[in-house]
Amino acid sequence: MATSYYKKQETYTLKTKTADILISAESGNGEGGSYVIFKGQKLLGANETINAGTADSCDGKIIKIIATIQDKLPQTNWTNLTVTITENGVKTSYDYAEELPADLDTACYIIKITMQK
């Protein structure tokens, strides 16, 4: 039962100045999992939709999502993670999928999203 690390980077273009930026993550394929969200070095929350602040307060910041998912299904070793950013009611999703080497392994996704205008 090994852990595999998957590092991903994205850039999100802010669309407003004053709208709140909501961020959530969801793992799929029946595994479940948990995640934490940081804005810079500040922990914003875990395992729930968080409010990262207004678009202006997020400009130039890095949002980091760290998610762990343990493979539970013997039929497949695939894991996936969807990160959703909602700004002014508009959702932007980032989808990730990785196949683990063996049953019951753990995936650790480390997602860095640069927020910019």
Contacts in CASP RR format, 6 or more apart in sequence:
PFRMAT RR
TARGET T0000
AUTHOR 0000-0000-0000
METHOD contacts of the structure
MODEL  1
MATSYYKKQETYTLKTKTADILISAESGNGEGGSYVIFKGQKLLGANETI
NAGTADSCDGKIIKIIATIQDKLPQTNWTNLTVTITENGVKTSYDYAEEL
PADLDTACYIIKITMQK
1 102 0 8 1.000
1 104 0 8 1.000
1 105 0 8 1.000
1 106 0 8 1.000
2 101 0 8 1.000
2 102 0 8 1.000
2 105 0 8 1.000
2 106 0 8 1.000
3 105 0 8 1.000
3 106 0 8 1.000
3 107 0 8 1.000
3 108 0 8 1.000
4 98 0 8 1.000
4 100 0 8 1.000
4 101 0 8 1.000
4 105 0 8 1.000
4 106 0 8 1.000
4 107 0 8 1.000
4 108 0 8 1.000
5 108 0 8 1.000
5 110 0 8 1.000
6 96 0 8 1.000
6 98 0 8 1.000
6 107 0 8 1.000
6 108 0 8 1.000
6 109 0 8 1.000
6 110 0 8 1.000
7 110 0 8 1.000
7 112 0 8 1.000
8 94 0 8 1.000
8 96 0 8 1.000
8 109 0 8 1.000
8 110 0 8 1.000
8 111 0 8 1.000
8 112 0 8 1.000
9 111 0 8 1.000
9 112 0 8 1.000
9 113 0 8 1.000
9 114 0 8 1.000
10 94 0 8 1.000
10 111 0 8 1.000
10 112 0 8 1.000
10 113 0 8 1.000
10 114 0 8 1.000
11 113 0 8 1.000
11 114 0 8 1.000
11 116 0 8 1.000
12 63 0 8 1.000
12 85 0 8 1.000
12 92 0 8 1.000
12 113 0 8 1.000
12 114 0 8 1.000
12 115 0 8 1.000
12 116 0 8 1.000
13 116 0 8 1.000
13 117 0 8 1.000
14 21 0 8 1.000
14 55 0 8 1.000
14 58 0 8 1.000
14 59 0 8 1.000
14 87 0 8 1.000
14 115 0 8 1.000
14 116 0 8 1.000
14 117 0 8 1.000
15 55 0 8 1.000
15 87 0 8 1.000
15 88 0 8 1.000
15 90 0 8 1.000
16 55 0 8 1.000
16 87 0 8 1.000
16 88 0 8 1.000
17 54 0 8 1.000
17 55 0 8 1.000
17 56 0 8 1.000
18 54 0 8 1.000
18 55 0 8 1.000
18 56 0 8 1.000
19 54 0 8 1.000
19 55 0 8 1.000
19 87 0 8 1.000
19 88 0 8 1.000
19 89 0 8 1.000
20 51 0 8 1.000
20 52 0 8 1.000
20 53 0 8 1.000
20 54 0 8 1.000
20 87 0 8 1.000
21 51 0 8 1.000
21 52 0 8 1.000
21 53 0 8 1.000
21 54 0 8 1.000
21 55 0 8 1.000
21 58 0 8 1.000
21 85 0 8 1.000
21 86 0 8 1.000
21 87 0 8 1.000
21 115 0 8 1.000
22 49 0 8 1.000
22 50 0 8 1.000
22 51 0 8 1.000
22 52 0 8 1.000
22 85 0 8 1.000
22 86 0 8 1.000
22 87 0 8 1.000
23 37 0 8 1.000
23 44 0 8 1.000
23 49 0 8 1.000
23 50 0 8 1.000
23 52 0 8 1.000
23 63 0 8 1.000
23 65 0 8 1.000
23 83 0 8 1.000
23 84 0 8 1.000
23 85 0 8 1.000
23 86 0 8 1.000
24 48 0 8 1.000
24 49 0 8 1.000
24 50 0 8 1.000
24 83 0 8 1.000
24 84 0 8 1.000
24 86 0 8 1.000
25 35 0 8 1.000
25 37 0 8 1.000
25 65 0 8 1.000
25 67 0 8 1.000
25 81 0 8 1.000
25 82 0 8 1.000
25 83 0 8 1.000
25 84 0 8 1.000
26 81 0 8 1.000
26 82 0 8 1.000
26 84 0 8 1.000
27 33 0 8 1.000
27 35 0 8 1.000
27 67 0 8 1.000
27 69 0 8 1.000
27 79 0 8 1.000
27 80 0 8 1.000
27 81 0 8 1.000
27 82 0 8 1.000
28 69 0 8 1.000
28 79 0 8 1.000
28 80 0 8 1.000
28 81 0 8 1.000
28 82 0 8 1.000
29 73 0 8 1.000
29 76 0 8 1.000
29 78 0 8 1.000
29 79 0 8 1.000
29 80 0 8 1.000
30 72 0 8 1.000
30 73 0 8 1.000
31 69 0 8 1.000
31 70 0 8 1.000
31 71 0 8 1.000
31 72 0 8 1.000
31 73 0 8 1.000
31 79 0 8 1.000
32 69 0 8 1.000
32 70 0 8 1.000
32 72 0 8 1.000
33 67 0 8 1.000
33 68 0 8 1.000
33 69 0 8 1.000
33 70 0 8 1.000
34 46 0 8 1.000
34 47 0 8 1.000
34 67 0 8 1.000
34 68 0 8 1.000
35 46 0 8 1.000
35 47 0 8 1.000
35 65 0 8 1.000
35 66 0 8 1.000
35 67 0 8 1.000
35 68 0 8 1.000
35 81 0 8 1.000
36 43 0 8 1.000
36 45 0 8 1.000
36 46 0 8 1.000
36 47 0 8 1.000
36 65 0 8 1.000
36 66 0 8 1.000
37 43 0 8 1.000
37 44 0 8 1.000
37 45 0 8 1.000
37 46 0 8 1.000
37 50 0 8 1.000
37 52 0 8 1.000
37 63 0 8 1.000
37 64 0 8 1.000
37 65 0 8 1.000
38 44 0 8 1.000
38 63 0 8 1.000
38 64 0 8 1.000
38 65 0 8 1.000
38 66 0 8 1.000
39 52 0 8 1.000
39 58 0 8 1.000
39 61 0 8 1.000
39 62 0 8 1.000
39 63 0 8 1.000
40 61 0 8 1.000
40 62 0 8 1.000
40 63 0 8 1.000
40 64 0 8 1.000
44 50 0 8 1.000
44 51 0 8 1.000
44 52 0 8 1.000
52 58 0 8 1.000
52 61 0 8 1.000
52 63 0 8 1.000
55 87 0 8 1.000
55 117 0 8 1.000
58 115 0 8 1.000
59 115 0 8 1.000
59 116 0 8 1.000
59 117 0 8 1.000
60 114 0 8 1.000
60 115 0 8 1.000
60 116 0 8 1.000
61 114 0 8 1.000
61 115 0 8 1.000
62 112 0 8 1.000
62 113 0 8 1.000
62 114 0 8 1.000
62 115 0 8 1.000
63 112 0 8 1.000
63 113 0 8 1.000
63 115 0 8 1.000
64 110 0 8 1.000
64 111 0 8 1.000
64 112 0 8 1.000
64 113 0 8 1.000
65 83 0 8 1.000
65 109 0 8 1.000
65 110 0 8 1.000
65 111 0 8 1.000
65 113 0 8 1.000
66 108 0 8 1.000
66 109 0 8 1.000
66 110 0 8 1.000
66 111 0 8 1.000
67 81 0 8 1.000
67 108 0 8 1.000
67 109 0 8 1.000
67 111 0 8 1.000
68 106 0 8 1.000
68 107 0 8 1.000
68 108 0 8 1.000
68 109 0 8 1.000
69 79 0 8 1.000
69 81 0 8 1.000
69 106 0 8 1.000
69 107 0 8 1.000
69 109 0 8 1.000
70 104 0 8 1.000
70 105 0 8 1.000
70 106 0 8 1.000
70 107 0 8 1.000
71 77 0 8 1.000
71 79 0 8 1.000
71 100 0 8 1.000
71 103 0 8 1.000
71 104 0 8 1.000
71 105 0 8 1.000
71 106 0 8 1.000
71 107 0 8 1.000
72 104 0 8 1.000
74 103 0 8 1.000
76 99 0 8 1.000
77 99 0 8 1.000
77 100 0 8 1.000
77 101 0 8 1.000
77 102 0 8 1.000
77 103 0 8 1.000
77 105 0 8 1.000
78 97 0 8 1.000
78 98 0 8 1.000
78 99 0 8 1.000
78 100 0 8 1.000
79 97 0 8 1.000
79 98 0 8 1.000
79 99 0 8 1.000
79 100 0 8 1.000
79 107 0 8 1.000
80 95 0 8 1.000
80 96 0 8 1.000
80 97 0 8 1.000
80 98 0 8 1.000
81 95 0 8 1.000
81 96 0 8 1.000
81 97 0 8 1.000
81 109 0 8 1.000
81 111 0 8 1.000
82 93 0 8 1.000
82 94 0 8 1.000
82 95 0 8 1.000
82 96 0 8 1.000
83 93 0 8 1.000
83 94 0 8 1.000
83 96 0 8 1.000
83 111 0 8 1.000
83 113 0 8 1.000
84 91 0 8 1.000
84 92 0 8 1.000
84 93 0 8 1.000
84 94 0 8 1.000
85 91 0 8 1.000
85 92 0 8 1.000
85 93 0 8 1.000
85 94 0 8 1.000
85 113 0 8 1.000
86 92 0 8 1.000
94 111 0 8 1.000
94 113 0 8 1.000
96 109 0 8 1.000
96 111 0 8 1.000
98 107 0 8 1.000
98 109 0 8 1.000
100 106 0 8 1.000
100 107 0 8 1.000
END
